């Protein structure tokens, strides 16, 4: 597969020193017992507060997860405006559906599942709108500009490459690598098995790598 | 732990921390694994570029507003169901009896609606009391005027000098008979507007015939 958009040699993009610190292995969680208990307690308190209709609980949920929710929605939908709408809609769905929360997953995982489903719905309705009024734009809209990061070229190349992945590969990659979810959480969020989540991530990274990698001939020519 | 190049893909897919450490040690002396490992970790680093957790102070007020509006709507819906929940406080025996009565009432109403005789279309046009009084008053005045006209034409009609006049006389006799019948019918159904229109048409016909009789005289 050819490269998409900007291609940079791997060595140019990230310094080996920085890259060494990035390895993330989804090993069984070994958290401090007190911290784990606090997390569970906070999750339960949030769920109870939201169930009671306490606006402070919703605000706390927003403070804890709002930015992460908006970031995930923005990466899934490619538009900050749509992302805000998705987050707002998600909060409304939480309010309407909190009575149906049975505690089978954590409350936060449940809220993210609602967010992902909301993004799916929005994407579907956007595609329907496009079918009704076809134009010459691409199948997936190019992401709107955002705040410049440390490697804007790399970010743009990655965003373009992400568009070409399958929806599930894109979602798993974004949830694992960008939002920092564990495979168990992704499995609960997307209603797939943990193994499927791991395999999908592997495939996504393999595809991204082949898309972002400079052509082998150029690399070989450069080496000569 | 010792790993080889053959283990690389499995470790990248689902390796334990120990296996990753072993792969990193192996990559120091293996250029192929070194390139692969660096590319793999570089992707994770690149993914950080897609993380934008900046605060958005405008978003929460919007969400809060929509939550409060939705809560208000839900509250109204709840109050309606709470009113209905009074039903639950009634003993089951009474609930059954009330439900039975309701079923009987609905059944009887249904049977009545299905089996009642169809209404005549003429009965659908009913005049209200004030309108009826006005119609009867106007009718009386109209009849007086026609009677006056009939009095003028009576000499010609009583002794017709031509077949035409005899035919006018015949027509007026038929009209008077029909008017009489229609007036009796209207007397039985005074609010029936359709009968009133029929009667008016007959009076108009009589008036027209009398006018022709008088014109023939001249």
Interface residues (C-beta under 8 A of the other chain):
Chain A: X10 X11 X13 X14 X16 X18 X19 X20 X22 X23 X24 X25 X27 X53 X55 X58 X59 X62 X66 X67 X68 X70 X71 X74 X75 X84 X87 X88 X91 X92 X95 X96 X146 X147 X149 X150 X151 X152 X154 X155 X158 X159 X173 X174 X177 X178 X179 X195 X198 X199 X202 X205 X208 X209 X212 X213
Chain B: X12 X13 X14 X15 X16 X17 X20 X24 X35 X38 X39 X40 X41 X42 X43 X44 X45 X46 X47 X48 X49 X50 X51 X52 X53 X54 X55 X56 X59 X60 X62 X63 X64 X66 X67 X68 X70 X71 X74
